[in-house]
């Protein structure tokens, strides 16, 4: 955004045509389009008419697109001029799809003037309107241009970072270095987000977030965010929305906020096939995405697959007190990872009538992740080696996910609509390992196998209604039901040197059947005042019931209800600055991996187990932000405070039976407090060269309880400052060439029982568009000077642990994409879908 006015606005002002309404201005409608997007602060939404201008019963309509016919020109200004005098008669602004309509046009001859920042003015001559007849001008193309206005250079290219009324948007399709990667590679570059080496995402230091894909949930996300991100190729992602203060219409889940990944969709009529491919040292990918749109029917079919390879070296030093004796574990392991991921989708949308539409879709995701680890472990007592053993582990994480949705929407008038959305989502997860226990000489002593099968399914039904009240108010309300089922069973088997497996009564086994039903309702109200204040307030009520059974019998988890308020206030300060204040309360329910009671002993010295007794955590968020444009620079500064009670926290304790081993599980024992700031800036050094970056700083405080030497629990706390940041630069060169470089840093993380060290990453890429702009090829490299090293340190009265993970993730990749087919622009039907924002991810285990 720039501190300037569109050219047409200046023209109309100079011609003496009064502009009646601006978003957030006097008499203006709310500064948004009803879908969470804000209109440019300088574009008029309607025009006052001179009382002497004759009115008729005809209308003129059309679509404004850029010259490449690949995207709409959102909010272009359209002026209707008298053919002879060239004086303005009427005017309007195109919507987010590029569509415009001039109503009540009288019979006569006119000219049409269309302008928008960064595009050449477009004049449509010889427009003749006949009495009582409508005129459809079809597609009107604007050519990009570089314009100097008030010493500010502006281009028509969409910015890499955009701030909307209630969210920050990262336009990933502009990212040159993400080609050939996956969604986690994209999210590493998004302001306010941090991604660790396993692909786990945090927002302002909180991993308790909700990730949506095209405003919809998926059960694979509920199982593990890291897993879900690996399934989405970077080429498929159009943008990433970061919503730090969700309104009442969103589920109350996600204490840190919501991340909404928007994938590329077709808004074109005809037949098309997009090919995206890449080959690299650590991974290769292939994607095919086709669409057919004819008349009232649209069909899309897509398939994306990615295979990758990586290796790492892990070292572990761990001491634990067992029966009054401190036992030391020294361990090293080489790990080799192989993964194959895919996501496939089939979608339909159909225009039932002028104001009704139906959309349906089915998507299938698959994940095959195999890790081979060779452990060597020394157990020492009183400084002397007590035992040594070697262990080769073959871990297999295999899953598939299916999502089926049907959505109906009815529009009564602009801004007034009713929708019904349904979603059925199911995933099957197999998380097994086989371990060979070897002697010093390398001979096989015994074998161990863990079989763990999980299913997670949910059915969601919701209905929403939104209605404008006058020109500056809006009310929205809806109800929703989520019916969720989680099942997990696990079994251990052992075998002797012969390799024949059999069950052992001494080995742990069990199951969990977990049913969760949620009923919710919300109401939200928005008001924009004449002095440029915008208020959006609402409340959401959720009631949750849980039935759970394991091998020991019924698990008593009482039902609970939550009232979740939200408040967002914004104030326009002049023409280029906005001040925002927000408050909301959020809920974080446990996810599948946190509930899973499987006793995962792939590494018997570092065991993980879930906890079916987990209760949700509650978080209160307060945020104050200022965004402003100063000549060529956009700047956003945010201050925030996040306070969480009943926090779902990882807790590690020594094992009572295995020498030197520790067990990590999840407990509702913590309280978390985070206070900090985010600073982000974007500057145009030239019309074709931009630099953007940001710094995240916050003070983190955690407290809970842990086991003491006497066998009782004692309070424990930890605190510290956390600093991170990112810097990115992009240059558009002549003849379709482009270069982009990225560098990111994540500082030390504060854990309840210790800390996790900092690490950094970087990449550089170059891309060349083909002459017809239908395709491109590129070359990019990641971490080319070396791999990444990250250390985790945990301390308590009963144990000490330091684990170091060295990942050799240097990469060089070649990419190629091409578009086939002939297109013409059509208005895309508005659709709504299910948003489930209510499950905490357990984190992944992938590199």
C-alpha positions in Angstrom: 0.0 0.0 0.0 1.2 3.5 -0.8 0.5 6.9 0.5 -1.2 8.0 -2.8 -4.6 8.2 -4.5 -5.7 6.3 -7.6 -5.4 8.4 -10.8 -9.2 8.2 -11.4 -9.9 9.5 -8.0 -7.8 12.6 -8.7 -9.5 13.0 -12.1 -13.0 12.8 -10.6 -12.1 15.3 -7.9 -10.7 17.7 -10.4 -13.9 17.4 -12.4 -15.9 18.4 -9.4 -17.7 15.0 -8.9 -18.4 14.4 -5.2 -17.3 11.2 -3.8 -19.9 10.0 -1.4 -18.4 7.1 0.4 -15.0 5.8 1.4 -14.5 2.6 3.4 -14.4 3.7 7.0 -15.2 7.3 6.0 -18.3 9.4 6.4 -21.4 7.5 5.5 -19.2 4.6 4.4 -19.9 0.9 4.6 -17.7 -1.3 6.7 -14.1 -1.4 5.5 -14.4 -4.9 4.2 -16.1 -7.0 1.5 -17.8 -9.5 3.9 -15.1 -12.1 3.4 -12.4 -10.8 5.7 -10.8 -8.6 3.0 -10.4 -4.9 3.2 -10.9 -2.5 0.3 -8.0 -0.2 -0.5 -8.3 2.8 1.7 -8.2 5.2 -1.2 -10.8 3.7 -3.5 -14.3 5.0 -3.6 -17.1 2.5 -3.2 -20.0 4.6 -4.6 -20.5 8.0 -6.3 -23.0 10.7 -5.5 -25.0 11.7 -8.6 -25.9 15.2 -9.6 -29.6 15.7 -9.3 -29.7 17.1 -12.9 -28.2 14.0 -14.4 -31.0 12.0 -16.2 -31.5 8.5 -14.9 -32.7 5.4 -16.8 -33.4 1.8 -16.3 -30.5 0.2 -18.1 -27.2 -1.0 -16.7 -23.6 -1.4 -18.0 -21.5 -4.3 -16.7 -18.2 -6.0 -17.4 -15.0 -7.4 -16.0 -11.6 -5.8 -15.5 -8.6 -8.1 -15.8 -4.9 -7.5 -16.4 -3.5 -8.0 -19.9 -2.3 -11.5 -19.2 -5.9 -12.6 -18.4 -4.6 -14.4 -15.3 -6.1 -12.3 -12.5 -8.7 -9.8 -11.9 -7.9 -6.1 -11.2 -9.5 -5.8 -7.8 -11.2 -2.5 -7.0 -10.4 -0.8 -10.3 -12.1 2.6 -10.6 -14.7 2.9 -13.4 -16.0 6.3 -14.6 -18.9 6.8 -17.1 -18.3 9.9 -19.1 -20.5 11.9 -21.5 -19.3 11.1 -25.1 -19.2 14.8 -26.2 -18.4 16.8 -23.1 -16.3 14.0 -21.5 -17.7 15.1 -18.1 -18.3 12.3 -15.5 -21.8 11.0 -15.4 -21.5 8.1 -13.0 -18.9 5.8 -11.5 -18.3 2.7 -9.4 -15.5 0.4 -8.3 -15.0 -3.2 -9.4 -15.2 -5.9 -6.8 -12.6 -8.4 -5.8 -13.4 -10.5 -8.9 -13.0 -7.5 -11.2 -16.7 -7.2 -11.9 -18.4 -3.8 -12.1 -22.0 -2.7 -12.7 -23.4 0.8 -13.4 -27.1 0.9 -12.7 -29.9 3.2 -13.8 -28.1 4.4 -16.9 -30.1 6.6 -19.2 -30.4 6.1 -23.0 -27.5 7.8 -24.8 -23.8 7.6 -26.0 -21.0 7.4 -23.5 -17.3 6.7 -22.9 -15.9 4.6 -20.1 -12.7 5.4 -18.3 -11.0 2.7 -16.2 -7.9 3.2 -14.1 -6.0 1.6 -11.3 -2.6 2.1 -9.7 0.1 0.6 -11.8 -2.0 0.1 -14.9 -2.4 2.3 -18.0 -5.7 4.1 -18.3 -8.2 2.3 -20.4 -10.9 4.2 -22.5 -13.8 2.4 -24.0 -15.3 4.5 -26.8 -18.6 4.4 -28.7 -20.8 3.0 -25.9 -24.4 3.2 -26.9 -27.1 2.4 -24.4 -30.6 1.8 -25.7 -33.7 2.4 -23.6 -34.5 -0.5 -21.3 -31.6 -2.7 -22.6 -28.6 -3.8 -20.6 -25.1 -3.7 -22.0 -22.5 -6.3 -21.2 -19.0 -5.1 -22.2 -17.4 -8.5 -21.3 -13.7 -8.6 -20.5 -11.7 -5.3 -20.4 -8.0 -5.7 -20.2 -5.6 -3.3 -18.5 -1.9 -3.2 -19.3 0.6 -2.8 -16.4 2.5 0.4 -16.3 5.0 2.2 -14.0 3.7 5.6 -12.9 5.5 8.3 -10.8 3.0 10.1 -8.7 4.1 12.6 -6.0 7.7 11.2 -6.2 6.4 7.7 -5.4 7.1 4.9 -7.8 4.3 2.4 -8.0 3.9 -0.8 -9.9 0.8 -2.8 -10.7 2.3 -6.0 -9.2 0.7 -7.3 -6.1 2.9 -6.9 -3.0 4.5 -10.0 -1.5 3.0 -8.9 1.9 -0.5 -7.4 2.3 -2.4 -6.3 5.4 -6.2 -6.8 5.3 -8.7 -5.5 7.8 -8.4 -8.6 10.1 -5.4 -10.5 8.8 -1.9 -10.4 7.2 -1.6 -12.0 3.8 1.6 -13.5 2.4 1.3 -13.9 -1.4 3.3 -17.1 -1.8 2.8 -17.2 -5.6 5.4 -14.4 -5.7 8.0 -16.5 -3.9 10.7 -17.7 -6.3 12.6 -19.9 -3.9 9.7 -22.0 -2.6 9.3 -23.8 -6.0 9.9 -27.5 -5.6 9.3 -27.4 -1.8 6.3 -27.8 0.3 4.0 -25.7 2.6 6.5 -25.7 5.5 9.1 -24.0 3.2 6.5 -21.3 2.4 5.5 -20.7 6.1 9.1 -20.2 7.1 8.9 -16.8 5.3 5.6 -15.6 6.6 5.8 -12.7 9.2 5.0 -13.8 12.8 5.4 -17.5 12.0 8.3 -19.8 13.0 8.9 -23.3 11.7 11.3 -25.7 13.4 13.4 -28.4 11.8 10.6 -30.9 12.2 8.1 -28.7 10.4 6.2 -27.7 13.5 4.7 -24.2 13.3 4.3 -21.5 16.0 2.7 -18.1 15.9 4.3 -15.5 18.1 5.9 -18.3 20.1 2.8 -20.4 20.5 2.4 -23.8 18.8 -1.3 -23.9 19.8 -2.6 -22.8 16.5 -5.2 -23.9 14.0 -4.3 -24.5 10.4 -7.0 -24.4 7.7 -6.7 -25.2 4.0 -9.0 -23.0 1.9 -11.0 -22.1 5.1 -11.6 -25.8 5.7 -10.1 -28.2 8.3 -8.7 -31.6 7.6 -8.2 -34.6 10.0 -4.6 -34.9 8.9 -4.0 -31.4 10.3 -5.6 -32.5 13.6 -3.2 -35.4 13.7 -0.1 -33.3 12.9 0.4 -29.9 11.4 3.9 -30.9 10.2 2.5 -33.9 8.4 -0.2 -31.8 6.7 2.3 -29.2 5.5 4.4 -31.9 3.8 1.5 -32.9 1.7 0.9 -29.5 0.1 3.4 -28.6 -2.6 4.6 -25.0 -2.6 3.5 -24.5 -6.2 -0.1 -25.1 -5.2 -0.2 -22.3 -2.6 -1.5 -18.9 -3.6 -1.3 -17.1 -0.3 -1.1 -17.7 3.5 -3.4 -15.7 5.8 -2.3 -15.1 9.4 -5.3 -14.3 11.7 -4.0 -13.2 15.1 -7.4 -12.1 16.5 -10.2 -14.2 15.0 -13.7 -13.0 15.2 -16.7 -14.9 16.8 -17.5 -16.6 13.4 -14.4 -18.8 13.8 -14.2 -21.8 16.1 -12.7 -20.9 19.4 -9.8 -23.2 18.9 -6.2 -22.1 18.3 -5.0 -20.1 21.3 -2.2 -18.5 19.2 -4.4 -17.7 16.2 -5.4 -19.2 12.8 -3.3 -19.9 9.7 -5.3 -20.2 6.5 -3.5 -21.6 3.5 -5.2 -20.6 0.2 -4.5 -22.8 -2.8 -4.6 -21.7 -6.4 -8.1 -22.0 -7.9 -9.4 -21.5 -11.4 -11.5 -18.5 -12.2 -11.3 -19.0 -15.9 -13.7 -20.5 -18.5 -12.5 -23.1 -20.9 -10.0 -26.0 -20.4 -6.6 -25.7 -18.8 -3.8 -27.9 -17.6 -1.0 -26.7 -15.4 2.2 -28.6 -15.0 4.5 -28.0 -12.1 7.7 -30.0 -11.7 11.0 -29.9 -9.9 14.0 -32.0 -9.3 16.6 -31.5 -6.5 19.3 -33.2 -4.4 16.9 -33.7 -1.5 13.5 -33.9 -3.2 11.6 -34.0 -6.5 8.0 -33.1 -7.2 5.4 -33.4 -10.0 2.0 -31.7 -10.1 -0.8 -31.7 -12.7 -3.8 -29.4 -12.2 -6.6 -29.3 -14.8 -9.9 -27.4 -14.9 -13.0 -27.4 -17.1 -15.5 -24.6 -16.9 -18.4 -24.3 -19.3 -21.6 -22.4 -18.7 -22.9 -23.0 -15.2 -20.6 -25.9 -14.4 -17.0 -25.9 -13.2 -14.8 -28.9 -12.7 -11.3 -29.1 -11.3 -9.0 -32.1 -11.0 -5.6 -32.0 -9.5 -2.8 -34.2 -8.4 0.5 -33.4 -6.7 3.3 -35.7 -5.4 6.6 -35.1 -3.8 9.4 -37.4 -2.8 12.3 -36.4 -0.6 15.4 -37.7 1.1 17.4 -36.4 4.0 19.9 -37.5 6.6 20.8 -36.4 10.1 23.0 -37.2 13.0 21.7 -37.2 16.6 23.6 -37.3 19.8 22.1 -37.7 23.3 23.7 -37.3 26.8 21.2 -38.0 29.5 21.4 -38.7 33.3 18.6 -39.9 35.4 18.2 -40.9 39.1 16.9 -44.4 39.5 16.6 -46.1 42.9 18.9 -43.5 44.3 21.6 -44.1 41.7 22.3 -41.7 38.9 22.5 -43.5 35.6 24.2 -41.9 32.6 23.1 -42.6 29.0 25.4 -41.8 26.0 23.8 -42.3 22.7 24.5 -41.5 19.0 22.4 -42.3 15.9 22.6 -41.9 12.2 19.1 -41.3 10.6 18.1 -41.6 7.0 14.7 -40.3 6.0 12.7 -41.1 2.9 9.3 -39.6 2.2 6.6 -39.8 -0.5 3.6 -37.4 -0.2 0.7 -36.7 -2.4 -2.6 -34.8 -2.5 -5.3 -35.2 -5.1 -8.6 -33.4 -5.4 -11.8 -33.3 -7.5 -14.1 -30.4 -7.3 -17.4 -29.2 -8.8 -19.4 -26.0 -8.6 -22.7 -25.3 -10.3 -24.8 -22.2 -10.6 -28.3 -23.3 -9.5 -29.8 -19.9 -10.3 -29.0 -16.3 -10.5 -28.4 -16.0 -6.7 -27.8 -19.7 -5.7 -24.8 -21.9 -6.1 -23.7 -25.4 -5.1 -20.1 -26.6 -4.6 -18.8 -30.0 -3.8 -15.4 -31.6 -3.6 -13.4 -34.6 -2.5 -9.7 -34.6 -1.8 -7.3 -37.4 -0.9 -4.0 -37.1 0.8 -1.3 -39.7 1.3 1.8 -39.7 3.4 4.6 -42.3 3.5 7.5 -41.5 5.7 10.2 -44.0 6.5 13.1 -43.4 8.9 16.0 -45.7 9.4 18.1 -45.1 12.6 21.2 -46.8 13.8 21.6 -46.3 17.5 24.6 -47.0 19.7 24.0 -46.7 23.4 26.3 -46.8 26.4 24.8 -47.1 29.9 27.1 -45.9 32.8 26.7 -46.3 36.5 29.0 -44.3 38.8 31.1 -43.3 35.8 31.7 -46.9 34.6 30.2 -48.6 31.6 27.5 -51.0 32.7 26.2 -52.1 29.3 26.4 -51.3 25.6 23.9 -52.2 22.9 23.3 -51.4 19.3 19.8 -50.9 17.9 18.6 -50.5 14.3 15.1 -49.1 14.0 12.9 -48.9 11.0 10.0 -46.5 11.7 7.1 -46.2 9.3 4.6 -43.3 9.4 1.9 -44.2 6.8 -1.4 -42.3 6.5 -4.1 -41.4 4.2 -6.8 -38.7 4.5 -10.1 -38.1 2.7 -12.2 -34.9 2.9 -15.6 -34.6 1.3 -17.6 -31.4 1.3 -20.9 -30.0 0.0 -21.7 -26.3 0.3 -24.7 -24.3 -0.7 -25.0 -20.5 -0.7 -28.0 -18.2 -1.4 -27.5 -14.5 -2.0 -30.6 -12.3 -1.4 -28.9 -8.9 -2.2 -25.4 -7.6 -2.1 -24.0 -8.4 1.4 -27.0 -10.5 2.5 -26.5 -14.2 2.2 -27.3 -17.6 3.8 -25.1 -20.6 3.5 -25.2 -24.3 4.6 -21.9 -26.2 4.7 -21.1 -29.8 5.4 -17.8 -31.7 5.7 -16.8 -35.3 6.3 -13.2 -35.9 7.0 -11.4 -39.1 7.9 -7.8 -40.2 8.3 -6.1 -43.5 8.9 -2.6 -43.4 10.5 -0.2 -46.3 10.9 2.7 -45.5 13.2 4.8 -48.7 13.5 8.4 -49.5 14.1 10.6 -52.6 14.0 13.8 -52.7 16.0 16.7 -55.1 15.8 18.8 -55.5 18.9 22.4 -56.3 18.0 25.4 -57.5 20.0 28.8 -55.8 20.0 29.8 -58.1 17.1 26.7 -57.1 15.1 24.8 -60.4 15.5 21.0 -60.3 16.1 20.0 -60.9 19.7 16.3 -60.1 19.5 13.7 -58.1 17.6 10.9 -55.9 18.8 7.8 -54.5 16.9 5.3 -51.8 17.8 2.0 -51.9 15.9 -0.1 -48.7 16.3 -3.1 -48.0 14.2 -5.2 -44.8 14.5 -8.3 -43.5 12.9 -9.7 -40.0 13.2 -13.0 -39.0 11.6 -15.3 -36.0 12.0 -18.6 -34.8 10.5 -19.4 -31.1 10.6 -22.6 -29.3 9.7 -23.0 -25.5 9.9 -25.2 -22.7 8.7 -24.4 -19.0 8.6 -26.3 -15.9 7.8 -24.9 -12.4 7.2 -27.0 -9.3 6.7 -26.0 -5.6 6.2 -27.9 -3.0 8.2 -28.0 0.2 6.3 -24.7 1.3 4.8 -22.4 1.1 7.8 -23.5 -1.9 9.9 -23.5 -5.7 9.5 -24.7 -8.6 11.6 -23.8 -12.2 11.3 -24.8 -15.3 13.2 -24.7 -19.1 12.8 -24.7 -22.5 14.4 -22.4 -25.5 14.1 -22.1 -29.1 15.1 -18.9 -31.2 15.1 -19.1 -34.9 15.7 -15.6 -36.4 16.1 -14.3 -39.9 16.8 -10.7 -40.9 17.6 -9.6 -44.6 17.8 -6.2 -45.9 18.6 -4.9 -49.4 19.4 -1.3 -50.5 20.0 0.5 -53.8 20.5 4.1 -54.9 21.1 5.6 -58.1 19.8 9.0 -59.6 20.3 11.1 -62.2 18.5 14.3 -64.1 19.2 17.2 -64.5 16.9 14.9 -66.5 14.5 13.0 -63.4 13.8 9.5 -64.9 14.3 7.3 -62.3 16.2 4.8 -63.2 18.9 2.9 -61.2 21.4 4.3 -61.0 24.9 2.1 -60.4 28.0 4.9 -58.4 29.6 4.8 -55.9 26.7 2.4 -52.9 26.8 -0.8 -53.0 24.7 -4.1 -51.2 24.8 -6.6 -49.1 22.9 -8.5 -45.8 23.1 -12.0 -45.1 21.8 -12.7 -41.3 22.1 -15.9 -39.5 21.0 -16.1 -35.8 21.1 -19.3 -33.8 20.2 -19.3 -30.0 20.0 -22.3 -27.7 19.6 -21.6 -24.0 18.9 -23.4 -20.8 18.1 -22.2 -17.3 17.5 -23.3 -13.7 16.8 -21.1 -10.9 15.4 -21.8 -7.2 14.8 -19.8 -4.7 12.8 -20.1 -0.9 12.8 -18.2 1.8 10.9 -18.7 5.4 12.2 -18.4 8.7 10.4 -15.2 9.5 12.2 -13.4 6.5 10.7 -13.8 4.0 13.6 -14.6 0.4 12.9 -16.0 -1.9 15.6 -16.4 -5.7 15.3 -17.6 -7.4 18.4 -19.1 -10.8 18.9 -19.4 -13.8 21.2 -19.4 -17.6 20.7 -20.8 -20.3 22.9 -19.5 -23.9 22.7 -20.6 -26.9 24.6 -18.4 -30.1 24.5 -19.2 -33.6 25.6 -16.6 -36.5 25.6 -17.1 -40.2 25.9 -13.8 -42.2 26.2 -13.0 -45.8 26.9 -9.6 -47.6 27.1 -8.4 -51.0 28.1 -8.9 -50.2 31.8 -12.5 -49.0 31.4 -14.4 -45.8 31.1 -12.4 -42.5 31.3 -14.4 -39.9 33.2 -14.0 -36.6 31.4 -16.8 -34.2 32.3 -18.6 -32.1 29.7 -17.7 -28.4 29.6 -19.0 -25.2 28.2 -17.2 -22.0 27.1 -18.3 -18.5 26.3 -15.8 -16.9 24.0 -16.0 -13.1 23.4 -14.1 -11.2 20.8 -13.6 -7.4 20.1 -11.8 -5.7 17.2 -11.5 -1.9 17.0 -9.7 0.0 14.2 -9.2 3.7 13.6 -8.1 5.3 10.3 -5.4 7.9 11.0 -5.3 10.1 7.9 -5.0 8.4 4.5 -2.2 6.0 5.2 -2.3 4.8 8.8 -4.5 2.4 10.7 -4.5 1.8 14.5 -6.0 -1.5 15.7 -6.9 -2.9 19.1 -8.2 -6.5 19.6 -9.1 -8.9 22.3 -10.3 -12.5 22.1 -10.5 -15.7 24.2 -9.5 -18.9 22.6 -9.7 -22.7 23.4 -7.1 -25.3 22.6 -8.4 -28.9 22.7 -5.9 -31.8 22.6 -5.0 -33.4 19.3 -4.7 -37.0 18.3 -1.0 -37.4 19.0 -1.4 -35.9 22.4 -4.3 -38.3 23.3 -2.7 -41.4 21.7 -1.8 -43.8 24.6 0.7 -45.7 22.5 3.9 -46.4 24.4 6.4 -45.4 21.7 9.7 -46.8 22.6 11.4 -46.7 19.2 14.3 -45.2 21.3 13.9 -47.0 24.6 16.0 -44.3 26.3 13.6 -41.5 25.2 10.0 -42.8 25.3 6.9 -40.8 24.2 3.3 -41.5 25.3 0.0 -39.5 25.0 -2.5 -38.8 27.7 -6.3 -39.4 27.0 -7.2 -37.4 30.2 -6.1 -34.1 28.8 -8.5 -31.2 29.2 -8.6 -28.0 26.9 -6.6 -24.9 27.7 -7.9 -21.4 27.7 -6.1 -18.3 26.4 -6.8 -14.6 26.6 -5.1 -12.5 23.8 -4.7 -8.7 23.6 -3.1 -7.0 20.6 -2.4 -3.4 19.7 -1.0 -2.6 16.2 -0.2 0.3 14.0 0.3 0.1 10.2 1.4 3.0 8.1 2.8 3.9 4.7 5.7 6.4 4.5 6.5 7.2 0.9 8.0 4.0 -0.5 7.9 2.1 2.9 5.1 0.1 4.6 5.6 -0.5 8.3 3.6 -2.5 10.8 4.2 -2.6 14.6 2.2 -4.9 16.9 2.3 -5.3 20.6 0.7 -8.3 22.2 0.0 -10.2 25.4 -1.0 -13.9 25.6 -2.0 -15.6 28.9 -2.9 -19.3 29.0 -4.2 -21.3 31.9 -4.5 -25.1 32.1 -1.8 -25.2 29.5 -1.2 -28.5 27.6 2.6 -28.9 28.3 5.2 -31.5 27.5 6.6 -33.0 30.7 9.6 -35.4 31.0 10.2 -37.8 33.9 12.6 -40.7 34.5 11.4 -44.2 33.9 10.9 -46.4 36.9 11.9 -49.6 35.1 14.3 -48.8 32.2 17.8 -47.9 33.3 18.7 -44.3 32.4 15.5 -43.8 30.3 13.1 -40.9 30.5 9.4 -40.8 29.5 7.8 -37.7 27.9 4.0 -37.1 28.0 1.5 -34.3 28.0 -0.1 -32.8 31.1 -2.5 -29.9 32.0 -0.1 -28.5 34.5 1.1 -25.3 33.1 0.5 -21.6 32.8 2.1 -19.6 30.0 2.5 -15.9 29.6 4.0 -14.2 26.5 4.4 -10.4 26.0 6.2 -9.0 23.1 6.2 -7.1 19.8 6.3 -7.8 16.0 7.9 -5.3 13.6 7.5 -5.8 9.9 8.5 -3.5 7.0 8.4 -3.5 3.2 10.2 -1.0 1.0 10.4 -0.4 -2.7 14.0 0.5 -3.5 13.0 0.8 -7.1 9.7 -0.1 -8.9 11.2 -3.6 -9.5 13.3 -4.1 -6.3 11.7 -4.7 -2.9 13.1 -5.6 0.5 11.0 -6.8 3.3 11.7 -8.2 6.7 10.6 -8.4 10.3 11.7 -9.0 13.9 9.7 -11.0 16.5 10.5 -10.3 20.2 8.7 -11.5 23.2 9.2 -12.4 26.9 8.0 -15.9 27.7 7.1 -17.2 31.2 6.1 -20.8 31.9 5.2 -22.5 35.2 4.0 -25.9 36.2 4.9 -28.8 38.4 7.4 -31.7 38.2 8.5 -34.7 40.2 11.0 -34.0 43.0 13.7 -36.2 44.7 11.3 -37.0 47.5 8.7 -38.5 45.1 6.3 -35.6 45.4 5.6 -32.8 42.8 7.1 -29.4 43.2 6.5 -26.1 41.4 8.8 -25.3 38.5 9.1 -22.3 36.2 11.2 -20.9 33.4 11.4 -17.7 31.5 13.4 -15.7 29.0 13.5 -13.5 26.0 12.9 -15.0 22.5 14.1 -13.2 19.4 13.6 -14.2 15.7 13.5 -12.6 12.3 13.5 -12.9 8.6 14.8 -10.8 5.6 13.8 -11.2 2.0 14.6 -9.3 -1.2 13.1 -9.7 -4.7 14.3 -8.2 -7.9 12.3 -8.2 -11.2 14.8 -8.1 -14.1 14.2 -7.4 -17.8 13.0 -10.2 -20.2 11.1 -12.1 -17.6 14.0 -12.8 -15.2 13.6 -12.6 -11.4 15.9 -13.1 -8.4 14.9 -13.7 -4.8 17.0 -14.2 -1.6 15.8 -15.2 1.9 17.3 -15.5 5.3 15.6 -16.5 8.5 16.6 -16.8 12.2 14.8 -18.4 15.1 16.2 -17.6 18.5 16.4 -19.8 21.7 13.0 -21.2 22.7 12.0 -21.3 26.3 10.6 -24.7 27.5 9.2 -25.5 30.9 12.1 -27.8 31.8 14.8 -26.2 29.7 15.4 -24.6 26.3 15.9 -25.3 22.6 18.8 -23.6 20.8 18.6 -21.2 17.9 19.1 -22.0 14.2 19.1 -20.2 10.9 18.2 -20.9 7.3 18.7 -19.2 3.9 17.9 -19.6 0.2 18.4 -17.9 -3.1 16.5 -18.6 -6.4 16.3 -17.3 -9.9 13.4 -17.8 -12.3 12.8 -17.0 -16.0 9.4 -16.6 -17.5 8.9 -17.9 -21.0 8.1 -15.3 -23.7 4.4 -16.2 -23.8 4.1 -16.0 -20.0 2.6 -19.5 -19.9 5.5 -21.1 -18.2 8.7 -20.6 -16.3 11.9 -22.4 -15.3 14.1 -21.8 -12.3 17.0 -22.7 -10.1 17.1 -22.4 -6.3 19.3 -23.5 -3.5 18.8 -23.9 0.3 21.4 -23.8 3.1 24.2 -24.3 0.5 27.0 -23.5 3.0 26.1 -26.3 5.4 23.3 -28.0 7.4 21.4 -27.0 10.4 22.3 -27.8 14.1 19.8 -27.6 16.9 20.2 -28.6 20.6 17.6 -29.2 23.2 18.4 -29.1 26.9 16.1 -30.3 29.7 16.8 -30.2 33.4 15.0 -31.3 36.6 16.0 -32.6 40.1 15.7 -36.2 38.7 17.3 -36.0 35.3 19.3 -33.9 32.8 19.2 -34.3 29.0 20.9 -32.7 26.1 20.0 -33.8 22.6 21.8 -32.4 19.5 20.3 -32.8 16.0 22.5 -32.1 13.0 20.5 -32.1 9.7 22.3 -32.1 6.4 19.6 -30.2 4.5 21.6 -28.5 1.8 19.6 -28.5 -1.4 19.8 -27.5 -5.1 16.6 -27.8 -7.2 15.5 -27.1 -10.8 11.9 -26.2 -11.4 9.7 -26.0 -14.4 6.0 -25.1 -14.9 3.8 -24.6 -17.9 0.1 -23.8 -18.6 -1.8 -25.4 -21.4 -5.3 -24.5 -22.6 -7.3 -21.5 -23.7 -9.1 -19.3 -21.2 -11.6 -16.5 -20.9 -12.4 -14.8 -17.6 -15.7 -15.5 -15.8 -17.1 -14.4 -12.4 -16.3 -17.1 -9.9 -19.3 -18.1 -7.8 -19.1 -17.3 -4.2 -18.8 -20.3 -1.9 -18.6 -20.9 1.7 -17.1 -23.9 3.5 -16.7 -25.5 6.9 -14.1 -24.0 9.3 -13.1 -26.3 12.2 -10.6 -24.4 14.3 -10.7 -26.5 17.4 -7.9 -29.1 17.7 -4.4 -28.8 18.8 -1.7 -30.5 16.7 0.7 -32.8 18.4 3.6 -31.9 16.2 5.4 -34.0 13.7 8.7 -35.9 13.6 9.9 -35.1 10.1 12.9 -33.1 8.8 
